[in-house]
Amino acid sequence: MSVFYLATALFLLGTILLGLVRVLRGPGSGDRMLAAQLFGTTGVTILLLLSLVLEESALVDVALVFALLAVVAAVAFVRQHGLPEPPDTPIHRQHAESAEPEEPNDDR
């Protein structure tokens, strides 16, 4: 393995260690999710580096699948923990209308 590949692998190992520190000490879930995204990006980079060193083209396909999964995970996180919708949006109006209590009917 050439010096360039070794230096790149050590750099990637360093980014994983820094990301691990952020996962363990991160004050919020957003910081932890960004660190998880860093793991995913670093994993994709390691797979691409291995595909170059081992001359195995199938690892490129695996790296692409991991990259797509990272995007799906990020979108799921944002949908779960994103900013709330402003109260004047149609979805909030619909929920407000369905949550209003019905007036009692005194027709006897």
N, C-alpha and C positions, 0 to 999 in steps of 0.2 A: 504494500500500500504506500502510495507516495506521501510526501510530507504535507502536501495540500489537503489530501483527504483526511489525514490524521489531525491536522489543525482544525479542519471543519468539524470533524466528529467531536473533538474536545470542546469547541465553541458550542455546539449543540447540547452537549452534556451540561455545560455551564448554564445555558438557558433553561434547561429542564430543572436544574437545582434551584435557580432563582424563582422559577414558577412554583416549585414545591414550597418554597418559603412563603410565597404569596398565598398559596392555598391554605397553608396552616395558620398564617397570621392575618389573613385578609380581613379587614373590618366588615365587609359587606358581601352579599351574595354576588354582586356585580364584579367585585375584584376576584372572587373565586372562579366565576365563569370565564373571565378574561384569562386567568391562569390556565384553565382547562382548554381554552382555545389555543393558548400558547403550546400546550402539550400536543394538541392535534396538529398544529402547524409544524412543530418540531418533528413529530412522528412522520408526517408526510415528507419532510426534508430528509430525514434519515433513510426512509424507504427509497427516495430518489437517489441518494448518495450510494446506497447499497446496490441499486440497479446499475449504476455506473461502474462500481468496483467489480461486481460479480458478472456484469454483462448479461443480466437477466431482465428481459423486457416485461415480463409478467409483473414485476414489482412496480412498474409505472402504473399499471392498471389498478393495482391494490392501493397505491398512493392516491389516485384519482377518486376511488371509492371513499377513502378516508376523508379526503377534502370535501366531498359532497355531504358526508355524514356530519362533518363539523359545521357546515352551513345550516343543516337541518337542526342541529342542536342549538345553534345560536338563535335561530328564528323561534324555536320552541321556548327558549329562555326569555326572549324579549316579549313574546306573547303572554307568558306567565307572569313576568315581573316588570313589564313595561309601565310607562306612564298611564294613568287612568285617562279615559276619554273625557273631554269637556262635558259638562252637564247639559249643554244645549244640542247635543247630537241626537239624531233620530233614535238610536238604540236606547239612549237614556230616557227619551220621551216615551218610548214604548214600554219600558220597564216601570216608569212612573205611573202611567195610565193603568197598567195591570195591577199595581200595588195599592191603588187608592181603595179605601174601604167602601163597600156598597152601602148606600143609605137604606135604613130600614123601611120596609114597605108596610104601611098601615092600612092597606085595603083589605077590609074584613068582609 
